[in-house]
Structure formats: C-alpha cells, structure tokens
Amino acid sequence: MKAGDVRAMTVDQLDDEVLKLKKEQFNLRFQKATGQLENTARVRAVRRDIARMRTIAHQKRAADAAKGR
C-alpha cells in the first residue's frame, strides 16, 4: 500500500489494518514453515506495510498531542 493511501486513513483505521496485516503475516510464516508458501515476496511486502502504517499512525498521534487534543 502506498504511503499516500495510508495517510488518508484515520488512526483507528490504521490500527485495524495493522491488526489484519499481523494476522496475514502469521499465516504467511505458518505457510513458510509447512512448505506451502508460494509468493515469498509477500512476506517482505507485509512486513513493510506494517512498519509504514505504524510509523504514520505514530506521526498522527504525535501531531494530535502537539495540538493539545
């Protein structure tokens, strides 16, 4: 997912999406362990998407805190 798309989401949406990606990451790790993983590049993409969303969520929370919310 592109950073521009992620920035358009609210913090709650980002948290939900991170949770969904964490579940996908677990399933991919399980598939890898059992030898069923076909698209190995997806593991890297999911890991980076999680990091991107957590970073942007952190930035949004910091901006809200700076505004005095």
C-alpha positions in Angstrom: 0.0 0.0 0.0 1.3 3.4 -0.9 2.1 6.0 1.8 -0.4 8.5 0.3 -3.2 6.0 0.7 -2.2 5.2 4.3 -2.0 8.9 5.2 -5.6 9.3 4.1 -6.7 6.8 6.8 -7.7 7.7 10.4 -5.7 6.3 13.3 -8.4 3.8 14.1 -8.4 2.5 10.5 -4.7 2.2 10.6 -4.9 0.2 13.8 -7.4 -2.1 12.3 -5.3 -2.5 9.1 -2.2 -3.3 11.2 -4.1 -6.0 13.0 -5.3 -7.5 9.8 -1.7 -7.5 8.3 -0.3 -9.0 11.5 -2.7 -11.9 11.0 -1.7 -12.3 7.4 2.0 -12.2 8.5 1.3 -15.0 10.9 -0.4 -17.1 8.2 2.5 -16.4 5.8 5.0 -17.6 8.5 3.0 -20.7 9.1 2.8 -21.4 5.3 6.6 -21.0 5.1 7.2 -23.4 8.0 5.0 -26.0 6.4 6.5 -25.5 2.9 3.2 -24.2 1.4 4.3 -20.6 0.8 4.3 -19.8 -3.0 4.8 -16.0 -3.0 7.8 -15.4 -0.8 7.9 -11.7 -1.7 4.6 -11.2 0.1 6.3 -11.7 3.4 8.6 -8.7 2.8 5.7 -6.6 1.5 3.5 -7.3 4.5 6.3 -6.5 6.9 7.0 -3.2 5.3 3.3 -2.3 5.1 3.0 -2.9 8.9 6.0 -0.7 9.5 4.7 2.0 7.2 1.3 2.1 8.9 2.7 2.0 12.4 5.0 4.9 11.5 2.2 7.0 10.1 -0.1 6.2 13.0 2.6 7.3 15.4 3.1 10.6 13.5 -0.6 11.3 13.5 -0.8 10.6 17.3 2.1 12.9 17.9 0.6 15.6 15.8 -2.7 15.3 17.7 -0.8 15.5 21.0 1.1 18.6 19.8 -2.2 20.3 19.0 -3.4 19.7 22.6 -6.1 17.1 21.9 
